[in-house]
């Protein structure tokens, strides 16, 4: 029974798993923001710049 108590205390004091989860959540949040920005900017860029270039090349 003593070994179980030591194991439980060690498990509670170990924070590397929690830190890894926190970093994963931060990375996921930043990735979501980047995806939204690139999606919005990419569509606007495609509609304006690339279509003008394509029209100039064709015609």
Residue pairs with C-beta under 8 A, 6 or more apart in sequence:
none
